[in-house]
C-alpha cells in the first residue's frame, strides 16, 4: 500500500490523513511531537502496513517478486496496489480521482509547517507532478519506480518493475482485488475501535 491507498483509507479526518501520510518519516519518540489525532494516523498507518504484509494474497505476490527485487519486493507490490486502486478509481469512490487527489494535496499543504522535513521536500514534487493521479496509468507507476530506483542506497532493480507488471498484470491485479475489500473492512474497524 503506497500513498494513494493510505490516503484513501484515512477517510475525511484531516489529522488521521496527515498522520497516515507522514508515518514513514516519523521514527521512535518523534511521534510524541504531534497532536493526538496525527499520532492516531501514524499508528493507523502502521496497522495498515502490518495487515498488508501478513495478508496471504499480498505475501504470494511479494514472493513472486522477491527473486527480481529482493528486499524491495514489498515496495514494488505497494506501488502496483496504488496503480490498481487509481486505474479502477470509480469502483472505489464516487469522487473523480482528480478532485480527490486535489483535496488530499490541499489537506497536506495546509499542514505543511508541521510535516517532517523529508515529507515537506517530497510533497512539493508530489503536488507539482500530481503523482497520485498519475498512478492510474502504467507509465505513471513506471516513472515513480524509476525515481525510487535512483534514490535507493542499494541496487534495487526497481526501474525494471514496470516490465513485470506488464507481463503478469492479471496475476497481481487479482491478488489486489481480493485483498483490498478486506483491507477496507480492516481499516474501518480499526478506526472505529482505536480512538
C-alpha positions, 0 to 999 in steps of 0.5 A: 500500500503506497500513498494513494491507498493510505490516503484513501483509507484515512477517510475525511479526518484531516489529522488521521490523513496527515498522520497516515501520510507522514508515518514513514518519516516519523521514527521512535519518540518523534511521534510524541511531537504531534497532536493526538489525532496525527499520532492516531494516523501514524499508528493507523498507518502502521496497522495498515502496513502490518495487515498488508504484509501478513495478508496471504494474497499480498505475501504470494505476490511479494514472493513472486517478486522477491527473486527480481527485487529482493528486499524491495519486493514489498515496495514494488507490490505497494506501488502496483496496489496504488496503480490498481486502486487509481486505474479502477478509481470509480469502483472505489469512490464516487469522487473523480480521482482528480478532485480527490487527489486535489483535496488530499494535496490541499489537506497536506499543504495546509499542514505543511509547517508541521510535516517532517522535513523529508515529507515537506521536500517530497510533497512539493514534487508530489503536488507539482507532478500530481503523482497520485493521479498519475498512478492510474496509468502504467507509465505513471507507476513506471516513472515513480519506480524509476525515481525510487530506483535512483534514490535507493542506497542499494541496487534495487532493480526497481526501474525494471518493475514496470516490465513485470507488471506488464507481463503478469498484470492479471496475476497481481491485479487479482491478488489486489482485488481480493485483498483490498475489500478486506483491507477496507473492512480492516481499516474501518474497524480499526478506526472505529475501535482505536480512538 
